Amino acid sequence: MLSMRQALMNESDQISIDFDEASNAWRQNKNQLKNGMFSYKKSSKNCCYVCEDGKKCRKKQLLNDKFCQWHFSPN
């Protein structure tokens, strides 16, 4: 049985990846820090997560999401 990669390679022997476009897409929701590090961009609203003790999280939401980077779950 052929793997997905082998099946794709059989259809076309060359795979073209535009790394500049991929890098720009990856950086859209991030801030560039020192030493080549990044952080997620955040909105001015607070996270909607409610902790086990009943208190709401006070960290800032990620852009286009209701939760902070600690409570974000990419489902």
Distance bins in CASP14 RR format, pairs under 12 A and 6 or more apart:
PFRMAT RR
TARGET T0000
AUTHOR 0000-0000-0000
RMODE 2
METHOD distances of the structure
MODEL  1
1 7 0 0 0 0 1 0 0 0 0 0 0
2 8 0 0 0 0 1 0 0 0 0 0 0
2 9 0 0 0 0 1 0 0 0 0 0 0
2 10 1 0 0 1 0 0 0 0 0 0 0
2 11 0 0 0 0 0 1 0 0 0 0 0
3 9 0 0 0 0 1 0 0 0 0 0 0
3 10 0 0 0 0 0 1 0 0 0 0 0
4 10 0 0 0 0 0 1 0 0 0 0 0
4 11 0 0 0 0 0 1 0 0 0 0 0
5 11 0 0 0 0 0 1 0 0 0 0 0
5 15 0 0 0 0 1 0 0 0 0 0 0
6 13 0 0 0 0 0 1 0 0 0 0 0
8 14 0 0 0 0 0 1 0 0 0 0 0
8 15 1 0 0 1 0 0 0 0 0 0 0
8 16 0 0 0 0 0 1 0 0 0 0 0
9 15 1 0 0 1 0 0 0 0 0 0 0
16 22 0 0 0 0 0 1 0 0 0 0 0
17 23 0 0 0 0 0 1 0 0 0 0 0
18 24 0 0 0 0 1 0 0 0 0 0 0
18 25 0 0 0 0 1 0 0 0 0 0 0
19 25 0 0 0 0 0 1 0 0 0 0 0
19 26 0 0 0 0 0 1 0 0 0 0 0
20 26 0 0 0 0 0 1 0 0 0 0 0
20 27 0 0 0 0 0 1 0 0 0 0 0
21 27 0 0 0 0 0 1 0 0 0 0 0
21 28 0 0 0 0 0 1 0 0 0 0 0
22 28 0 0 0 0 0 1 0 0 0 0 0
23 30 0 0 0 0 0 1 0 0 0 0 0
23 32 0 0 0 0 0 1 0 0 0 0 0
23 38 0 0 0 0 0 1 0 0 0 0 0
24 30 0 0 0 0 0 1 0 0 0 0 0
26 32 0 0 0 0 0 1 0 0 0 0 0
26 38 0 0 0 0 1 0 0 0 0 0 0
26 40 0 0 0 0 0 1 0 0 0 0 0
27 36 0 0 0 0 0 1 0 0 0 0 0
27 38 1 0 0 1 0 0 0 0 0 0 0
27 39 0 0 0 0 0 1 0 0 0 0 0
27 40 0 0 0 0 0 1 0 0 0 0 0
27 41 0 0 0 0 1 0 0 0 0 0 0
28 38 0 0 0 0 0 1 0 0 0 0 0
28 40 0 0 0 0 0 1 0 0 0 0 0
28 41 0 0 0 0 1 0 0 0 0 0 0
28 63 0 0 0 0 1 0 0 0 0 0 0
28 64 0 0 0 0 0 1 0 0 0 0 0
29 38 0 0 0 0 1 0 0 0 0 0 0
29 39 0 0 0 0 0 1 0 0 0 0 0
29 40 1 0 0 1 0 0 0 0 0 0 0
29 41 1 0 1 0 0 0 0 0 0 0 0
29 42 0 0 0 0 1 0 0 0 0 0 0
29 43 0 0 0 0 0 1 0 0 0 0 0
29 61 0 0 0 0 0 1 0 0 0 0 0
29 62 1 0 0 1 0 0 0 0 0 0 0
29 63 1 0 1 0 0 0 0 0 0 0 0
29 64 1 0 0 1 0 0 0 0 0 0 0
29 65 0 0 0 0 1 0 0 0 0 0 0
29 69 0 0 0 0 0 1 0 0 0 0 0
29 72 0 0 0 0 0 1 0 0 0 0 0
30 36 0 0 0 0 0 1 0 0 0 0 0
30 37 0 0 0 0 1 0 0 0 0 0 0
30 38 1 0 1 0 0 0 0 0 0 0 0
30 39 1 0 0 1 0 0 0 0 0 0 0
30 40 1 0 1 0 0 0 0 0 0 0 0
30 41 1 0 0 1 0 0 0 0 0 0 0
30 42 0 0 0 0 0 1 0 0 0 0 0
30 62 0 0 0 0 0 1 0 0 0 0 0
30 63 0 0 0 0 1 0 0 0 0 0 0
30 69 0 0 0 0 0 1 0 0 0 0 0
31 37 0 0 0 0 1 0 0 0 0 0 0
31 38 1 0 0 1 0 0 0 0 0 0 0
31 39 1 0 1 0 0 0 0 0 0 0 0
31 40 1 0 0 1 0 0 0 0 0 0 0
31 41 1 0 1 0 0 0 0 0 0 0 0
31 42 0 0 0 0 1 0 0 0 0 0 0
31 62 0 0 0 0 0 1 0 0 0 0 0
31 63 0 0 0 0 0 1 0 0 0 0 0
31 69 0 0 0 0 0 1 0 0 0 0 0
32 38 1 0 1 0 0 0 0 0 0 0 0
32 39 0 0 0 0 1 0 0 0 0 0 0
32 40 0 0 0 0 0 1 0 0 0 0 0
32 41 0 0 0 0 0 1 0 0 0 0 0
33 39 1 0 1 0 0 0 0 0 0 0 0
33 40 0 0 0 0 0 1 0 0 0 0 0
33 41 0 0 0 0 0 1 0 0 0 0 0
38 69 0 0 0 0 0 1 0 0 0 0 0
39 60 0 0 0 0 0 1 0 0 0 0 0
39 62 0 0 0 0 0 1 0 0 0 0 0
39 63 0 0 0 0 0 1 0 0 0 0 0
39 68 0 0 0 0 0 1 0 0 0 0 0
39 69 0 0 0 0 1 0 0 0 0 0 0
40 59 0 0 0 0 0 1 0 0 0 0 0
40 60 0 0 0 0 1 0 0 0 0 0 0
40 61 0 0 0 0 1 0 0 0 0 0 0
40 62 1 0 1 0 0 0 0 0 0 0 0
40 63 1 0 0 1 0 0 0 0 0 0 0
40 64 0 0 0 0 0 1 0 0 0 0 0
40 65 0 0 0 0 1 0 0 0 0 0 0
40 67 0 0 0 0 0 1 0 0 0 0 0
40 68 0 0 0 0 1 0 0 0 0 0 0
40 69 1 0 1 0 0 0 0 0 0 0 0
40 70 0 0 0 0 0 1 0 0 0 0 0
40 72 0 0 0 0 1 0 0 0 0 0 0
41 60 0 0 0 0 1 0 0 0 0 0 0
41 61 0 0 0 0 0 1 0 0 0 0 0
41 62 1 0 0 1 0 0 0 0 0 0 0
41 63 1 0 1 0 0 0 0 0 0 0 0
41 64 0 0 0 0 1 0 0 0 0 0 0
41 65 0 0 0 0 0 1 0 0 0 0 0
41 68 0 0 0 0 0 1 0 0 0 0 0
41 69 0 0 0 0 0 1 0 0 0 0 0
42 59 0 0 0 0 1 0 0 0 0 0 0
42 60 1 1 0 0 0 0 0 0 0 0 0
42 61 1 0 0 1 0 0 0 0 0 0 0
42 62 1 0 0 1 0 0 0 0 0 0 0
42 63 1 0 0 1 0 0 0 0 0 0 0
42 64 0 0 0 0 0 1 0 0 0 0 0
42 65 0 0 0 0 1 0 0 0 0 0 0
42 67 0 0 0 0 0 1 0 0 0 0 0
42 68 1 0 0 1 0 0 0 0 0 0 0
42 69 1 0 0 1 0 0 0 0 0 0 0
42 70 0 0 0 0 0 1 0 0 0 0 0
42 72 0 0 0 0 0 1 0 0 0 0 0
43 59 0 0 0 0 0 1 0 0 0 0 0
43 60 1 0 0 1 0 0 0 0 0 0 0
43 61 1 0 1 0 0 0 0 0 0 0 0
43 62 1 0 0 1 0 0 0 0 0 0 0
43 63 1 0 1 0 0 0 0 0 0 0 0
43 64 0 0 0 0 1 0 0 0 0 0 0
43 65 0 0 0 0 1 0 0 0 0 0 0
43 66 0 0 0 0 1 0 0 0 0 0 0
43 67 0 0 0 0 0 1 0 0 0 0 0
43 68 0 0 0 0 1 0 0 0 0 0 0
43 69 0 0 0 0 0 1 0 0 0 0 0
44 60 1 0 0 1 0 0 0 0 0 0 0
44 61 0 0 0 0 1 0 0 0 0 0 0
44 62 0 0 0 0 0 1 0 0 0 0 0
44 63 0 0 0 0 0 1 0 0 0 0 0
45 56 0 0 0 0 0 1 0 0 0 0 0
45 57 0 0 0 0 0 1 0 0 0 0 0
45 58 0 0 0 0 0 1 0 0 0 0 0
45 59 0 0 0 0 0 1 0 0 0 0 0
45 60 1 0 0 1 0 0 0 0 0 0 0
45 61 1 0 1 0 0 0 0 0 0 0 0
45 62 0 0 0 0 0 1 0 0 0 0 0
45 63 0 0 0 0 0 1 0 0 0 0 0
45 64 0 0 0 0 0 1 0 0 0 0 0
45 65 0 0 0 0 1 0 0 0 0 0 0
45 66 0 0 0 0 1 0 0 0 0 0 0
45 67 0 0 0 0 0 1 0 0 0 0 0
45 68 0 0 0 0 0 1 0 0 0 0 0
46 55 0 0 0 0 0 1 0 0 0 0 0
46 56 1 0 0 1 0 0 0 0 0 0 0
46 57 1 0 0 1 0 0 0 0 0 0 0
46 58 1 0 1 0 0 0 0 0 0 0 0
46 59 1 0 0 1 0 0 0 0 0 0 0
46 60 1 0 0 1 0 0 0 0 0 0 0
46 61 1 0 0 1 0 0 0 0 0 0 0
46 62 0 0 0 0 0 1 0 0 0 0 0
46 66 0 0 0 0 1 0 0 0 0 0 0
46 67 0 0 0 0 1 0 0 0 0 0 0
46 68 0 0 0 0 1 0 0 0 0 0 0
46 71 0 0 0 0 0 1 0 0 0 0 0
47 55 0 0 0 0 0 1 0 0 0 0 0
47 56 1 0 0 1 0 0 0 0 0 0 0
47 57 1 1 0 0 0 0 0 0 0 0 0
47 58 1 0 0 1 0 0 0 0 0 0 0
47 59 1 0 1 0 0 0 0 0 0 0 0
47 60 1 0 0 1 0 0 0 0 0 0 0
47 61 1 0 1 0 0 0 0 0 0 0 0
47 62 0 0 0 0 1 0 0 0 0 0 0
47 65 0 0 0 0 1 0 0 0 0 0 0
47 66 1 0 0 1 0 0 0 0 0 0 0
47 67 1 0 1 0 0 0 0 0 0 0 0
47 68 1 1 0 0 0 0 0 0 0 0 0
47 69 0 0 0 0 1 0 0 0 0 0 0
47 70 1 0 0 1 0 0 0 0 0 0 0
47 71 1 0 1 0 0 0 0 0 0 0 0
47 72 0 0 0 0 1 0 0 0 0 0 0
48 56 1 0 0 1 0 0 0 0 0 0 0
48 57 1 0 0 1 0 0 0 0 0 0 0
48 58 0 0 0 0 0 1 0 0 0 0 0
48 59 0 0 0 0 0 1 0 0 0 0 0
48 60 0 0 0 0 0 1 0 0 0 0 0
48 61 1 0 0 1 0 0 0 0 0 0 0
48 62 0 0 0 0 0 1 0 0 0 0 0
48 65 0 0 0 0 1 0 0 0 0 0 0
48 66 1 0 1 0 0 0 0 0 0 0 0
48 67 1 0 0 1 0 0 0 0 0 0 0
48 68 0 0 0 0 1 0 0 0 0 0 0
48 71 0 0 0 0 1 0 0 0 0 0 0
48 72 0 0 0 0 0 1 0 0 0 0 0
49 55 0 0 0 0 1 0 0 0 0 0 0
49 56 1 0 0 1 0 0 0 0 0 0 0
49 57 1 0 1 0 0 0 0 0 0 0 0
49 58 0 0 0 0 1 0 0 0 0 0 0
49 59 0 0 0 0 1 0 0 0 0 0 0
49 60 0 0 0 0 0 1 0 0 0 0 0
49 61 0 0 0 0 1 0 0 0 0 0 0
49 62 0 0 0 0 0 1 0 0 0 0 0
49 65 0 0 0 0 0 1 0 0 0 0 0
49 66 0 0 0 0 1 0 0 0 0 0 0
49 67 1 0 1 0 0 0 0 0 0 0 0
49 68 1 0 0 1 0 0 0 0 0 0 0
49 69 0 0 0 0 0 1 0 0 0 0 0
49 70 0 0 0 0 1 0 0 0 0 0 0
49 71 1 1 0 0 0 0 0 0 0 0 0
49 72 0 0 0 0 1 0 0 0 0 0 0
49 73 0 0 0 0 0 1 0 0 0 0 0
50 56 1 0 1 0 0 0 0 0 0 0 0
50 57 1 0 0 1 0 0 0 0 0 0 0
50 58 0 0 0 0 0 1 0 0 0 0 0
50 66 0 0 0 0 0 1 0 0 0 0 0
50 67 0 0 0 0 0 1 0 0 0 0 0
50 71 0 0 0 0 1 0 0 0 0 0 0
51 57 1 0 0 1 0 0 0 0 0 0 0
51 58 0 0 0 0 1 0 0 0 0 0 0
51 59 0 0 0 0 0 1 0 0 0 0 0
51 68 0 0 0 0 0 1 0 0 0 0 0
51 70 0 0 0 0 0 1 0 0 0 0 0
51 71 0 0 0 0 1 0 0 0 0 0 0
56 66 0 0 0 0 0 1 0 0 0 0 0
56 67 0 0 0 0 0 1 0 0 0 0 0
56 68 0 0 0 0 0 1 0 0 0 0 0
56 71 0 0 0 0 0 1 0 0 0 0 0
57 66 0 0 0 0 0 1 0 0 0 0 0
57 67 1 0 0 1 0 0 0 0 0 0 0
57 68 1 0 1 0 0 0 0 0 0 0 0
57 69 0 0 0 0 0 1 0 0 0 0 0
57 70 1 0 0 1 0 0 0 0 0 0 0
57 71 1 0 0 1 0 0 0 0 0 0 0
57 72 0 0 0 0 0 1 0 0 0 0 0
58 68 0 0 0 0 1 0 0 0 0 0 0
58 70 0 0 0 0 0 1 0 0 0 0 0
58 71 0 0 0 0 0 1 0 0 0 0 0
59 65 0 0 0 0 0 1 0 0 0 0 0
59 66 0 0 0 0 0 1 0 0 0 0 0
59 67 0 0 0 0 1 0 0 0 0 0 0
59 68 1 1 0 0 0 0 0 0 0 0 0
59 69 1 0 0 1 0 0 0 0 0 0 0
59 70 1 0 0 1 0 0 0 0 0 0 0
59 71 1 0 0 1 0 0 0 0 0 0 0
59 72 0 0 0 0 0 1 0 0 0 0 0
60 66 0 0 0 0 0 1 0 0 0 0 0
60 67 0 0 0 0 0 1 0 0 0 0 0
60 68 1 0 0 1 0 0 0 0 0 0 0
60 69 0 0 0 0 1 0 0 0 0 0 0
60 70 0 0 0 0 0 1 0 0 0 0 0
60 71 0 0 0 0 0 1 0 0 0 0 0
60 72 0 0 0 0 0 1 0 0 0 0 0
61 67 1 0 0 1 0 0 0 0 0 0 0
61 68 1 0 0 1 0 0 0 0 0 0 0
61 69 0 0 0 0 1 0 0 0 0 0 0
61 70 0 0 0 0 0 1 0 0 0 0 0
61 71 0 0 0 0 1 0 0 0 0 0 0
61 72 0 0 0 0 1 0 0 0 0 0 0
62 68 1 0 0 1 0 0 0 0 0 0 0
62 69 1 0 0 1 0 0 0 0 0 0 0
62 70 0 0 0 0 0 1 0 0 0 0 0
62 71 0 0 0 0 1 0 0 0 0 0 0
62 72 1 0 1 0 0 0 0 0 0 0 0
62 73 0 0 0 0 0 1 0 0 0 0 0
62 74 0 0 0 0 0 1 0 0 0 0 0
63 69 0 0 0 0 0 1 0 0 0 0 0
63 72 0 0 0 0 0 1 0 0 0 0 0
64 72 0 0 0 0 0 1 0 0 0 0 0
65 71 0 0 0 0 1 0 0 0 0 0 0
65 72 1 0 0 1 0 0 0 0 0 0 0
65 73 0 0 0 0 1 0 0 0 0 0 0
65 74 0 0 0 0 1 0 0 0 0 0 0
65 75 0 0 0 0 0 1 0 0 0 0 0
66 72 0 0 0 0 1 0 0 0 0 0 0
66 73 0 0 0 0 0 1 0 0 0 0 0
67 73 1 0 0 1 0 0 0 0 0 0 0
67 74 0 0 0 0 0 1 0 0 0 0 0
67 75 0 0 0 0 0 1 0 0 0 0 0
END
